Amino acid sequence: MTKGRLEAFTDGVIAILITILVLELRAPHGATFEALAPLAAAVVSYILSFIYLAIYWNNHHHLMHAVRHVDGRVLWANVHLLFWLSLVPFATAWMGDNHFAPLPVALYGSVLFMAAVGFTILVRALIARHGPDSPLARAVGADRKGWASLAMYASAVPLAFVSRWIALGIYVAVAIIWLVPDTRIERILIDESASPEHADA
C-alpha cells in the first residue's frame, strides 16, 4: 500500500487537534490586562501543547519521507498514535483550567507518555515493513532521544504529586530536546541519493 492516504489523514487529524486547542481558549469579559490574568495557566498549557503537536507533525513528516510503503500493521500503529494525540486537547484544558493541579499535570504527562509509546510503535512497525537495513532503520539507530523521552515522561508523572513544577519542567525539557532539529533521516536520504548505486539506478 502507498503512504499517501496515511499522511493526508494524519495531517488532517493534527490540524483539527490544533484547532480544538485554540477553541478551548475563552476570551475574558473584561477589556483590561487584569482580565487576562486568570487565563495565564490556560495560555501556557496551550502553547506547550501546540509545540508538542507541531513536534509530532514534524517528526511524522520526516518519518514518512524515509519510507515507501505501509501495511495494515503500520496503519493501526498510526491510528494508535493519533488516539493518544486526540486526548491532548482534553488534558490541556483540564490542566489549564485547574491551574496546574497535581492530578491534571500527571494526566497530561500520561498522555504525552502514551503518545511517545505510540510513535515508538509506529517507527518499529515501519522498520519491520522496510527491513533492518533500510534507510529508516539506519537513521533511527538506537533512538536514544526517544528512549530518554519515555524515561523522562515516566518519571514526571509520579513527580507531579510531589512537585507539579518539576513535572512541568520535565515536559518543557522534552519539548526543547525535540525542538532541536533532528537531521538523521535527512542525512541518510541525502547519502542514499548520492550513493553510486542510486546514481546508476
Secondary structure, DSSP 8 states (H G I E B T S, - for coil): --SHHHHHHHHHHHHHHHHHHHHT----SSSSHHHHGGGHHHHHHHHHHHHHHHHHHHHHHHHHHT-S---HHHHHHHHHHHHHHHTHHHHHHHHHHTTS-HHHHHHHHHHHHHHHHHHHHHHHHHHHHH-TTSHHHHHHTT-HHHHHHHHHHHHHHHHTTT-HHHHHHHHHHHHHHHHS---HHHHHHHHHHHSHHHHH-
